Amino acid sequence: MQVENQATAVERRFELLVQSVTDYAIYMLDPTGIVTSWNAGAERFKGYKPDEIIGQHFSRFYGEGDRAAGIPERALQTAASEGNFEAEGWRLRKDGSRFWANVVIDPVRDSGGQLIGFAKVTRDLTERRKADEELRRSEERFRLLVQSVTDYAIYMLDPDGLVTSWNAGAERFKGYRAEEIIGQHFSRFYLDEDRAAGVPARALSTALNAGRFEAEGWRLRKDGTKFWASVVIDPVRGDNGDLVGFAKITRDLTERKRAQQALEQAQQAFYQSQKMEAIGQLTGGVAHDFNNLLAAIVGSADLARRRMSQGQDITRFLDNIMEAAQRGATLTQRMLAFARRQDLRLEAVDLTALVRGMADLLERTIGSGVTVDTQFPLTLQTVRADPAQLELGLLNLAVNARDAMPDGGRILISATRAQSRVQHGLAPGDYVCLTVADEGAGMDAATLEKSVEPFFTTKGIGKGTGLGLSMVVGMAEQFGGKATLKSTPGQGTAVTLWLPVALAEGAAAEAPEAATPAGRIKAMTVLAVDDDDIVLLNTAAMLSDLGHTVLQAASGAQALQILGRTAVDLLVTDYAMPQMTGAELADAVRAGWPDLPILMISGYADLPAGVRLHYRRLAKPFRQDELSAAIGEIVPPPASGEVVAFRSRT
């Protein structure tokens, strides 16, 4: 009796346990499928109360199609014969709505093994089913999206670089079908030299370590042709952070690359065309002026030679030769100023004094039909400039202004203070703006833009080289400033030079020390070196005329031979010579004769890039007084009271 009571108590506790479960439908069926028990969980998500469902067949939970197919009966048969039945599928609630159920049916047998019914456990997995379905639909949409993209190759690699997926874009411009490439290593898309250099492996390593790899380069199609690819590789990791593989996106940019190359070729062709046009303007403008100068020099020299043989005065012909040569030197200076390569002597310059000192020159050059006015503040800071080049630049601007006013007018030269913060392209600091303005015809925008180009001129043939304004622009930039132009058709043109203020404000330019007069330079033995016979002859003649004994050498090697056997007081050498330049000769001389003064003569306005000289330079062309002054700077004068002997001139 006590055992029976204990069994009854256990059964009651088990029944209470089953009835308290609300997340699972737990109920019993008899051997034919009739419901014989019903718990709270079954009532909650199936909707039936116990008195509504007990005694009913469990097949009512299935849809009509499933009942017609005999699925409920087959479930019981499977459970009875195999000891278990489990499945998922749609089931019906009392209100006719569906839910996704996970069903487990187990047979219940008595102690003798006789089937007495079935235990059925059902779980409502509708929400999980919806989430899974949404995920499946999302993955399907993503798959369709990736597959439908044809402008990008989008595919997956495993951690070793083997292709695991392939979209239509990859097939379109790489040429491989999915079945041809899946399982192959992605390095086959790279050029042989890239594979040999380890580029594919480095790409995956970079993506793994840096989180991303991005590059452009040539890749191979299936047929062996190349295409220019933009490549992005991202690592793909699982929920636990482990590497799953790599997502690789490639875009074919071949057309863009070809367009870029075509543009670069067109630009190169355009630049070459500009160079050829500039050369053409040079030969048509500068060469024309040089031919005029050479005609004057050749003609005057020929006449001088003829008249001299007849004992006639040839002074005016010599003057013509000198004037033509000076004009040629000025033209060369203009060209070099445009190229920013003239040899400058920068110093503090008083603009007011400089312009005042040019008054007579401007009046003679401009003529009586044009008035030149000046407008300067009472006090003006000195500027850092080369006074000779600045005078030449102002003279050029004044001549341009005069030519712009053929019927006469007014030129205004003015100066104001300014700071660089309002002007791009200048170093911070104080500047003086020197402006030359005219009342001429002015220029339209197109002409103004071309006005500073080399050899561009609005003047007639033979009336200008087109280098004057270009020279001014280059000169201002070499001073550390810049030049700006403003012009309006019918209202005139104004050219403004931004000149940096000298460090010693208000101080007038220091006068250079007077060169040692020619008469106070002691007679010396001078070695003159130049590979040009004509230049060597003239240099030797000038030195001899100054009272020196002159030895001549046509090369650096010959000069060293002479120095080895003859005592020399001064070396005067050209810079540009074959086999051994003047700089190399000077270095060799300095090593063997460290105290020998050296004067370097150069036709370059500035030496080639990388060349630095530590010797006094004299630029070609030069006059005898300039040669004498240069010698006076490097040769110490005789001691006070010393008697200087002069050789007779030959």
Number of C-alpha atoms within 10 A of each C-alpha: 6 7 8 9 10 11 12 12 12 12 12 12 12 12 12 12 11 18 19 13 14 16 14 23 23 22 21 23 25 18 16 13 18 18 23 18 18 21 22 22 23 25 19 14 19 22 17 17 15 16 10 10 19 18 15 14 16 19 19 15 18 18 16 12 9 15 14 10 11 12 15 18 14 12 18 23 16 16 19 20 10 11 13 16 19 15 11 14 14 17 22 20 16 16 9 12 10 17 19 19 19 18 19 18 22 21 24 20 13 9 7 6 8 9 14 13 22 25 17 20 19 24 20 22 16 16 11 11 14 12 12 12 12 12 12 12 12 12 12 12 12 12 12 12 11 18 18 13 15 16 15 22 23 22 21 24 25 18 15 12 18 18 23 17 18 21 22 22 23 26 20 16 19 22 17 17 15 16 10 10 19 18 15 14 16 18 19 15 18 18 17 13 9 15 14 10 11 12 15 19 14 12 17 24 15 17 19 19 10 11 13 16 19 15 11 14 15 17 23 20 18 15 9 12 10 17 19 19 19 18 19 18 22 20 24 19 12 9 7 6 8 9 14 15 22 25 18 21 19 24 20 22 17 16 11 11 14 12 12 12 12 12 12 12 12 12 12 12 12 12 12 12 12 12 12 12 13 16 14 13 18 19 14 15 21 22 13 16 19 18 12 15 20 16 14 19 21 13 14 21 17 13 14 20 14 13 14 13 8 9 9 11 11 16 11 11 20 16 13 17 22 15 15 20 18 15 15 20 15 13 19 17 21 27 24 21 28 24 16 22 18 23 19 18 12 17 20 24 23 20 22 19 10 14 18 12 12 13 14 11 12 17 14 9 13 20 13 10 13 19 14 19 12 15 12 13 11 6 8 17 25 25 30 24 27 19 20 12 22 20 16 18 23 21 18 18 22 22 16 20 28 25 17 21 19 12 10 16 16 17 24 18 21 18 21 15 15 17 17 17 12 9 13 9 11 17 14 13 11 19 25 25 24 20 23 24 22 28 19 25 18 21 20 12 13 8 14 16 11 12 19 23 17 21 26 21 21 14 13 8 11 12 11 18 25 23 28 28 25 24 27 27 26 23 30 25 19 20 21 16 24 22 21 15 17 14 20 15 12 12 13 19 23 22 22 22 26 29 24 28 26 23 14 13 12 16 14 17 18 9 8 7 7 9 14 18 13 17 13 16 22 19 19 18 19 21 24 23 29 24 17 12 13 10 15 19 13 12 23 22 17 18 22 21 15 23 22 22 17 18 18 20 19 17 22 26 12 13 21 17 11 16 16 12 8 11 11 19 16 20 20 25 31 28 24 17 19 10 10 14 16 25 21 14 21 28 16 14 20 14 10 13 14 11 11 15 21 22 24 21 23 18 13 15 19 15 16 9 6 5 8 9 12 10 15 14 18 21 17 14 14 13 10 16 14 14 20 19 18 18 23 18 15 16 18 13 14 12 8 6 6 10 10 13 12 15 14 10 10 7
